[in-house]
Amino acid sequence: MVRKYRDYLTNSENISRLPLDLKIADQAVELRSQHNFKTPDAIQLDTAVACGADDIKTNDKDWQRFLDDKDRAMLAFVMKAIKTPDAVEKQDVDQLHDLGWTDSDIMDAMAHGTNMIGSSILMKTFKMDQKC
């Protein structure tokens, strides 16, 4: 099972493994010193920027301080839906619509959020965070 999951992570068209070069490392050090990011977070962010990523999906609460109000509302909605799906009400979705989010945006964010939780559970179950 661990091998299958590792194969998924390394062969998925939705997940990219990118090299860490000296330029990205230097920029990560700068980001870490300026914004007090943890080193792995700074490396992830600078790698994404260097490779031209359009966005980064995360449920890391430390990153919330860099989000605008629209993105913070979407993150709060996804976290609420993941933790207490029965508590989500029409007003929650209406609030996102009022901020300019479409139904497709909301579904996409939920798909990313639930996939991250599922991946985290698999990693913990098979102790992959300790073996990789």
Contacts in CASP RR format, 6 or more apart in sequence:
PFRMAT RR
TARGET T0000
AUTHOR 0000-0000-0000
METHOD contacts of the structure
MODEL  1
MVRKYRDYLTNSENISRLPLDLKIADQAVELRSQHNFKTPDAIQLDTAVA
CGADDIKTNDKDWQRFLDDKDRAMLAFVMKAIKTPDAVEKQDVDQLHDLG
WTDSDIMDAMAHGTNMIGSSILMKTFKMDQKC
1 126 0 8 1.000
2 126 0 8 1.000
2 128 0 8 1.000
2 131 0 8 1.000
5 122 0 8 1.000
5 123 0 8 1.000
5 126 0 8 1.000
5 128 0 8 1.000
6 128 0 8 1.000
6 132 0 8 1.000
9 15 0 8 1.000
10 17 0 8 1.000
16 51 0 8 1.000
18 47 0 8 1.000
18 51 0 8 1.000
20 43 0 8 1.000
20 47 0 8 1.000
23 50 0 8 1.000
24 43 0 8 1.000
24 46 0 8 1.000
24 47 0 8 1.000
24 50 0 8 1.000
25 43 0 8 1.000
27 46 0 8 1.000
27 49 0 8 1.000
27 50 0 8 1.000
28 39 0 8 1.000
28 42 0 8 1.000
28 43 0 8 1.000
28 45 0 8 1.000
28 46 0 8 1.000
29 42 0 8 1.000
31 37 0 8 1.000
31 42 0 8 1.000
31 45 0 8 1.000
31 46 0 8 1.000
32 38 0 8 1.000
32 39 0 8 1.000
32 42 0 8 1.000
35 66 0 8 1.000
37 45 0 8 1.000
37 62 0 8 1.000
38 62 0 8 1.000
41 60 0 8 1.000
41 62 0 8 1.000
41 63 0 8 1.000
44 56 0 8 1.000
45 56 0 8 1.000
48 56 0 8 1.000
57 109 0 8 1.000
57 112 0 8 1.000
57 113 0 8 1.000
57 116 0 8 1.000
58 116 0 8 1.000
59 75 0 8 1.000
59 78 0 8 1.000
59 79 0 8 1.000
59 82 0 8 1.000
59 113 0 8 1.000
59 116 0 8 1.000
59 117 0 8 1.000
64 72 0 8 1.000
64 75 0 8 1.000
67 75 0 8 1.000
69 99 0 8 1.000
70 99 0 8 1.000
70 100 0 8 1.000
70 101 0 8 1.000
73 95 0 8 1.000
73 96 0 8 1.000
73 99 0 8 1.000
73 101 0 8 1.000
74 96 0 8 1.000
74 99 0 8 1.000
74 101 0 8 1.000
74 105 0 8 1.000
74 106 0 8 1.000
74 109 0 8 1.000
77 88 0 8 1.000
77 92 0 8 1.000
77 93 0 8 1.000
77 95 0 8 1.000
77 96 0 8 1.000
77 106 0 8 1.000
77 109 0 8 1.000
78 109 0 8 1.000
78 110 0 8 1.000
78 112 0 8 1.000
78 113 0 8 1.000
80 87 0 8 1.000
80 88 0 8 1.000
80 92 0 8 1.000
81 88 0 8 1.000
81 110 0 8 1.000
82 113 0 8 1.000
82 114 0 8 1.000
82 117 0 8 1.000
93 106 0 8 1.000
96 105 0 8 1.000
96 106 0 8 1.000
122 128 0 8 1.000
123 129 0 8 1.000
END
